[in-house]
Amino acid sequence: MDIPWDNEASLMRVVPFETAEPMEELVARGTLHELVGQVLEMPADAQRNLLLRASGPDWTEEYDSQTIRELAARPEYTSAHGAFDTADLPRDQRPPETGPDHGLSSGQVGGPTGVHPNT
């Protein structure tokens, strides 16, 4: 399923009424990608009763609060494609791990040859 990330969307809050149909209140407008990010930045209690509606010339998609969180976890949203591409490779075929969490600082010598990475 292709997600219409760049399509215009509306973020609505569904306000329940005891005696009538629920009413929708506009919270924000933007692209689907932008609005998913806005929802993630909201406190958890503010994320309740949200509806994200994206549409094109001949289609409309609606996403409730749970589905919005599922969209946010998709690799297309997070741009985390590389993490999944190498996860199943044997350890000796994975790219080298670098950075502060892997025991090397910018001044240390590292790598299989013992050569400083900046030389």
N, C-alpha and C positions, 0 to 999 in steps of 0.2 A: 504494500500500500504506500503510495507516494503521499507525503505530507506536504500541503501547500504552504510552506514556511514563509514565502514572500507575499502571500496574498493578504489583502486587507481583512481585518478582523475587528470584532467588537467584544469587549469584556463586559459582561453584564452581571449584576447581582440580582438574584431572584429573591424578592421580598414576599414572604408568605402572608396571606391574609386569612383570618379565621372564617370570614363570611363570604369571601369572593375569590375569584381566580388569583393566583399569584401574579405580582407585578414585577416587571423587569426594570432595573435602574442602571443606566449607563455608567460604567466605571472608567473605561478608557477605550481609545481606538488606536490602531497601529497595525503592523504586520503580525501574523501569527507568532513568529519568532520573538518579536519584541514583547508581546503580551504574555507569552509563557514566562519570559524572564521577569516581568513585573509581578506575576503571581508568585514566583519563587522568592522574591524579595519581601513579600508581605508576611506579617506575623501569621502563625498557623490559624488563629481564630478568625482573621480577616479573609482567609482562603475559603471559608465555608460559604455555601450557597452561590458559588460563582459558576458562570456559564460562559464559555468562550465560543463565539460563533464566527466562523470564517466562511466566505462565499466567493464564488466566481460567477461568470455569466450564466451558467446552467447547473449550478450545484451549490449546496450549503452543507457545511459540517458543523456539528455542535459537540463541544467537549465539556464534560462536567469536571468538578474539582479533582477527582481521582484520575480521570483521563488526562488532565493537564499535567499532573505529576508524572504520569507514564510517558507523555510526550517529552517532558524535560529530561528523562532518562535515556532517550533514544540517542544513538551515536550521531545522527544527523544534527541534533540540537547541540550536543556537547562537543562535537568535532573530535571525538575520541576514537576515530577509526583505527589508528595505529595500535592502540592497546589491544584491540581484539585481533588484529592481523597477526601478531607475533605470539600470542598467548599459548598457542598449541605447538609451537616449534620446539624441538629439543633444545636444551640449554646451550649447547655448543653452536647452534645456528642463530641464536638471538643476538640482536645488536648489543654492544656493551652498555652497561648501566653506568650512568655518570650523575653527578650532582651531589648536593650536600648530604643526602640520605644514604649515600653509598660509600662513605668513608674517604672520599677524595675532596680536598679543598682546592681552590684555584692555584695554590702554590706548591702542591705536592706533585711528585712524579707518579704517573700511573700508566695503565695499559700494559699489554703483554710484553712490550719491548723495553719498558722502563724509561721511555722518552717522554719528556714533558709535553703535554698536549698542545701548548702554544708555540712550539718551535717547529 
